[in-house]
Amino acid sequence: MLAVDAGNSKTDVALVAADGRVLGAARGGGFQPPVVGVGPAVAALAEIVARAAADAGFDTGPGGAHTGRPLAAFTSACLANADLPVEEQRLEAAVHARGWALTTQVANDTFAILRAGVDEPRGVAVVCGAGINCVGMLPDGRTARFPAIGKISGDWGGGSGLADEALWYAARAEDGRGEPTELARTLPAHFGLGSMYALIEALHLETLPAERKYELTPVLFATSDAGDPVARAILARQADEITALAVVALRRLGLLDEEADVVLGGGVMAARNPYLMDTLAERLTARAPKARTRVVTAPPVLGAALLGLDHVAAPPAAHAALRAHYA
């Protein structure tokens, strides 16, 4: 089986035997078909697959083309930017055309995080990284999901959204349109600047690269930890959004009144900010009292591989061996 977890910033590939042994693995850059196109994105993926195949002792040709029979019986590929079913179908066709396996299944990369965090394919995951997304699954194959393509699909939060919100409140605090908040001092201070005006100018003129805005989420956390009411209100809203996603997904799958796992993933969740985590626990307990929350720490490629083992009905011992490899 070929397992692929391709995120925006990095890609992990593993060749896994039917008994759960990892035969070969490789890591490469991010998977961004909206930026480079589907063909070039899959071509870049092919180079990583080739390195994983070589690590497993298989011969590969130029560009990741296998020189003999397919590498695997099944490809389980969990890919970033496969946000809509139609995008999954297009990417599945492009991946399958590479001939890596007899059959291919593509899913959004959030499913890999969910499967990595649960003992069986049952539960809900909310990923709060640069953006925010939520999926759910049942052993019978039913799923719950959201478009998760930004504000037009109703999304709020994630690292980028939190940074934007913190900047909004800080700017209004400094010029008098909004209530006072320490964010007006801590956000520019992080970059060695003396005012929000200076930070706004630096971001607008791009003397400060836009991607550095992501550095402000930890500053928001620290300002909340110091007791700032505005910072805490932003994190409380993030807790509300995560709760809303989880509750709707649980309800769609008929799990709201049953014991079920809610897996939390992504950098915002991995930071385990005390106020955010405590507020989230309070909100979820009120609306989904039987939900069991956990922050996933296993690599998502494990989830992609476990989905593959589920597909081929591998025995529990294979699942255990795979988990042990990534422990």
N, C-alpha and C positions, 0 to 999 in steps of 0.2 A: 504494500500500500504506500502511496505517495501522499504525505501530509504537507499542506502549505498554509502558513499563516502570513499573510501579506498586509502589513499596516502601512500607514502613510509615511512612516519614518524608517521602518526596517521590515525585512522579510526573513522568515525562518522556514526551512524546508527539511523534511526528514523522510527517509525511506524506512518503513517499519514492517517487520515480518508478521505473519499471522499470529505468532505466539507473543507478540508485544515487544520483541527485541528491536532496538533501533540499530539499523544496519549502517546508516550513513546520514550525515546532516551537514547543512551549510547555512550561512547567514549572508544577506545582502542588503541593498538599499530599499527605499520605500516603493510602494506600488501606487502610482498616481495616473491612471488612465485619463482623468479629466484634463490633466496638464499636458501629457505627451501623446495621448491617443491609446486605444486598446492594443493595436498591433505592437508598437514599441514597448508598451508596459509589459505585455506577455513575453516579448523577446528578451527583455531584461530579466524577467522571471526565469526564462529558460536557462540563462547563464548560471543562476543559483541552483536550479535543478541539476544541471550538468555537474556542478561541484559536489552536490550531495551524492549523485550517482557515482562519481569518481571515488568519493570517500567510502562508498559501499563496495567498491571494487568492480563496478560496471564500466563497460566501454561506452564512451559518448563521442559523437561527432561534433563538427563545428556548430556553434550556436545552441548547444544543448540537445541536438537531435540524436536520439539513441540509434546505435548502429545495428542492433538486432531486433529481437522482439520487444514489446513494451516493457518498460521498467517495472510496472505494477499491474495488479488486477484492477485497482481502483484508485482514483485521485480524489482526495478530500481537500478542497481548496476553500479556505475562508479568507475573503478578500475585502480590503477597504475599498470604499467607493462603489460597492455593490449594494446600493441602498434600496433600490426598487427591484421587484421581481424581473422586470424587463432587462435591467442591467445585469442581474445574475445570469439570465439566459444568454445574453450576448457574450459575457465573459466566459460562461461555461462552454459555449461553442468554440471560442478562441483558444481556451486552454485544452479542450479535448482534441482540437485539430493538431496539436503538437504531438499526439501519439504516445504520450507518456503512459497511458493506462487504457485498459479495455473499456472502462466506464469512468465517468467524471461527474462530480457534483460540486457546484460552487454555491457558497452561502456568504452572507455578510460576515465580516470578521468578528462581530459581537457574539455570534454563535460559538466561536472558538473559546472566547472568554467564559461564556456560560458553561459550556461542556467541561472546561478545565476545572471549574469550581464546584461541580456536582458529581455525586457518585453514580447517578443514572441520568439519562437524558430527560430530566423533569425539573422544571423550575423556571426562574426568571433572572435575567441579568440586567443591571443598569450600569452602563459604562460612562464615566464622567472623566474624560481626558481633555483633549483640546476642545472637543465638542461634547455632545451628550446623545446617548442612544439607549434603547431598551429592546430586548427580545425575550421570548419565552418559548419553551418547547415541552412536549409530552412524548412519552415512549411510543405512542401510536403514530407519530409523525406530525401531529398538529402543531402549529406554531402561532405565536403572537408577535407582532412587530410594528414599527412606526417608520415613516419615510426618513426622518432624521436627516434632513438636508438643509437645516437652518431655520431662520425665522419664518419663512413662508410655510413651513410644515409645523409651526407651533413650538419650535424648540426654544429653550432658554437655559443658559448656563454652560457648564464646562469651563475649562481653564480660560479660553478666549472670551467667553461671555462674562465670566466673573471679572476679568481684567477690564473689559469695557465698562461694566457696571460700576466698578470701583473708580475708574477715571471720570465717569459721568458725575457721580456724587462728589468727588473731590473738586472737580472744576466748578461746580455750582456752589460748593462751600466757600471756595476762595473768592469768587466774585460777588457773593451775597445772595444769589438766587436760591440757594438751598441751605439746609441746616449745617451747623459746624460739624466737622469730622476730622479726626487725626489723619485720615487718608490724604488730605490736602497737603500734609507735611511729609508723610512716610513714602508716598508714591514717588514724588520727584527726588526725595532724598536718596532713594535706592540707586538712582543714576547720578548722584552727586550734583543735583540741580536744586536751586533754592526756592522754586515756586512751581505751581501747576501751570502757570503761563509758559514758563520755560520748557516744561515737559510737553505741553501741547504743541508748542512751536517746533520742538525737536522731532516729535512724531510726524507732524504735518509736513515739514520740510525734508523728512527722512534723513536728517543727520543722526537720528537714532533709528536703527533698522526696525521695521514694524514687527519682526518676529521676536524682538526683545520684550515686547509687551507681555509675553507669556511669563516673564519673570515677576510680574506684579501679583500673581495669584498667591505665592508664598508671603508677599508683603501684606496682602489682604488678610491672610491667616494670622500673621503676627499682630496686626493692628486689632483684629478681633480678640486675640488672646489677651491683649492689654485692656480689653473691656470697652472698646469703642462701640457705641450703639449702632451707628450706621454700618460699620463693617459687619457687625453681628446680624443686622437686618438682611444684608445681602446673603450671608451664609444661611440664614433661616429660610429665605426664599429658595435657595438651592436645595435645601432639605425638602421643602414642599414639592419642588419639581420632581425630584428623585422619587419621592413617595407617590406622587400622582402617576408617574410612569409605571412603577411597580404594581400599584393597585389595579390599574386598568389592565395590564398584562395578566395578572393573576386572575382577574375576573373573566377575561376572555377565555382563559383556559380552564375555568371551573375550579381554580385552586384557592380562591380567596378565603373559603371557609375550611380549608384543609391545611395540614402542616406541609409547608413547601419552602424550598430554599430561595432566597433572594441574594444573588451574587453581586457584589459591588466591585467594579474594576476601573482601571484608568488612573492617571496620575493624581487627580484630585482626591479620589478615594484612598489611594495608596498612602497619601500624606497623613491620613487619619487625624485630621484636625479635631481636637477635642470638642469644640463647640458644635461644629458641623455634625460630627458623628453622634453626639448626645442628642442634638435636636432631631436628627434623622431617626434615631432609635425611638424617640418619643412619638414622632409623627407616624411612623410605621406601626408601632404598637397600637396606636389609637385606631388605625384604619385597617390593618391586617394583622390582628393579634397572634395568629398562628404562624406567621412568616418567620423563618430563621435566616438572619442576615449573616453574611460572611464576606470579608474582603479577600478576593482571589489573589494568590501570590504565585501560582504556577504559571509557566509560560504559555501563551495562547496556542503555540504549535502543539502542545499536549492535547488541547481541546480539539483541534482539527484532526489529530490522529485518533483520538477516542471516538469522534464521530465516524471515522473510517472503520474502526473496529465494530462500532454499532451496526454499520451498514452490512458488514460481512458476517454478523452474528458471532463474533469471536467469543470464546469462553471467558468467564470472570478472571481466570488466571492470566490471560493476555492483557486485560485491562490493568490488573495489579502490577504486572511486570513493566508495562509502559509507565505507569505512575511512579514506580520505584526508580526508573531511569531518570525522571525529571525531578525527583524529590530533592 
